[in-house]
Amino acid sequence: MSEKKTLTFALMDAPFENARTTTAFRLLDIAARQGHHLKVFAYEGAVGLAFARQRPHANAVHGRDVEEEDHPLSHKWVIALQKLAEASGGSLEWINCGLCVDERGMDECVEGVGRGSPADLWKFASASDNTLVIPTR
């Protein structure tokens, strides 16, 4: 694929809940590596994906300390995607639904993540070559 596309992803699942979010990040990673321009609208629990106050933790049940547990944090994946997109000649624009942010008290996001409304999803989709909605079940 030589032509760079603009792709919109609408995500709804909270971090650490199911494989749909992991699959979304894998798709975003592939698209970012190909230099596409990516737009992400995070809705409902997905606003927690870029929440900056996520912290790694130990796992007492398995007897592992913080380093051994090496717990993945989705806000670090968002930062990595931002860097990857830029390094590949593309871009990543990430907007969290402001209503969902307020409901969940997740207003501290990593740098580069904006706040918006469902109208931003419409704008993203209207300006994109394709849109993928990964809904909750």
Buried (B, 14 or more C-beta within 10 A) or exposed (E): EEEBBBBBBBBBBBBBEEEBBBEBBEBBBEBBEBBBBBBBBBBBBBBBBBBBEBEEEBEEEEEBEEEEBEBEBBBEBBBEBBEBBBEBEBBBBBBBBBBBBEEBEBEEBBEBBEBBBBEBBEBBBEEBEEBBEBEBE
